[in-house]
Amino acid sequence: MNTLENDEINELLDDILEVYGYDFTGYSSASIKRRIVRLYNLDKHVGFSEFRFMLKTDPNYFLRFIEEVTVNVTEMFRDPEFYKELRENILPSLGTYPFIRIWLAGCSTGEEAYSIAILLKELNLLHKSLIYATDINAAVLERAASALFPLSEMKTYSENYMRSGGPEDFSHYYSANYTLAKFKDELRSKILFSTHNLVSDRSFNEFQLILCRNVLIYFDRPLQYKALQLFDDSLENLGYLCLGTKETIEFSPINKKYKKIGEHKIWRKSRNE
C-alpha cells in the first residue's frame, strides 16, 4: 500500500480550497490523511502528480473525492436514549411555536432526518415543522432525498425505534419493495435536503432546534469553535443544540450562553446574552 507525505496532503487540501472553495484544512489531520491515502490506493494512481492533477482538473473526480473522504456512518434512531429524550422532553417543549424549524447539519444519507420526522409525526407536530437537512456531500443527499433505504436495515432500525419509546409498528412508516424500503411521502415532504459547508457557508435561517451529531469529532479545535459559533448564530433564544456522544460545547466561546439539559449532549440557549 502506497502512502502520501504530509506535505503532499497539505498541497492537495490547498488545491481543493483554491479551485473548489472547500476547506478541509481544519479537519483532523490523521483522519483526513487516512481517507485520502485510501482513495489514492483504491484508484491505483501512478503517482501523486497524477492524483493531484485529476483532483484539480476533473470536477467529477472531485465529487468522488468528497464522497470517499467525508464520513457517512449513520442509522435510524441511533442512540435510542437520545431520541427518547427528544420525544419526551425537547420536542414537546416546541409545541407552542406556530412553526418549528429544525436544522440537521451533517445529515449524511438521511436516516436521522426521517427519524426526526417520525417523532414529529407521533407528537402531532409534523404539520407545522420543516427539517433542513444539510451535508457537504451532494451524492449522499441525493440518496437521502429518494427516501429509499435497504430493507435489510429495517430490523435494526425497528429495534432502535422501539427502544426510543416508539408506540407504533415501525413498518407503518414505509412500504417494502423487493430489497428496498420507501418511507412515506408525508415524512419526505417535511424535509428539505441541501448542500451546506459548515466550514465556509454562513447561517441561512433561525432555528429552534439544531442537531449536529458525530461531525465535530472530525474537526480540529479551531474549526469546532467556528462551527459552534455558526450554530449559535443560527439558534433562537431558548432553542436547543444537540451534539454527538463524544462532542461538547464546554470550553468553547459559546458555552456561557447555554445550559445542559438532561443526561445527553443537549444544551438550551439562555434568553439573556
C-alpha positions, 0 to 999 in steps of 0.5 A: 500500500502506497502512502502520501507525505504530509506535505503532499496532503497539505498541497492537495487540501490547498488545491481543493480550497483554491479551485473548489472553495472547500476547506478541509484544512481544519479537519483532523489531520490523521483522519483526513490523511487516512481517507485520502491515502485510501482513495489514492490506493483504491484508484491505483494512481501512478503517482501523486502528480497524477492524483493531484492533477485529476483532483484539480482538473476533473470536477467529477473526480472531485465529487468522488473525492468528497464522497470517499473522504467525508464520513457517512456512518449513520442509522435510524434512531441511533442512540435510542436514549437520545431520541427518547429524550427528544420525544419526551422532553425537547420536542414537546417543549416546541409545541407552542411555536406556530412553526418549528424549524429544525436544522440537521447539519451533517445529515449524511444519507438521511436516516436521522432526518426521517427519524426526526420526522417520525417523532414529529409525526407521533407528537402531532407536530409534523404539520407545522415543522420543516427539517433542513437537512444539510451535508457537504456531500451532494451524492449522499443527499441525493440518496437521502432525498429518494427516501429509499433505504435497504430493507435489510436495515429495517430490523435494526432500525425497528429495534432502535425505534422501539427502544426510543419509546416508539408506540407504533409498528415501525413498518407503518412508516414505509412500504417494502419493495423487493430489497428496498424500503420507501418511507412515506411521502408525508415524512419526505415532504417535511424535509428539505435536503441541501448542500451546506459547508459548515466550514465556509457557508454562513447561517441561512435561517433561525432555528429552534432546534439544531442537531449536529451529531458525530461531525465535530469529532472530525474537526480540529479545535479551531474549526469546532469553535467556528462551527459552534459559533455558526450554530449559535448564530443560527439558534433562537433564544431558548432553542436547543443544540444537540451534539454527538456522544463524544462532542461538547460545547464546554470550553468553547466561546459559546458555552456561557450562553447555554445550559445542559439539559438532561443526561445527553449532549443537549444544551438550551440557549439562555434568553439573556446574552 
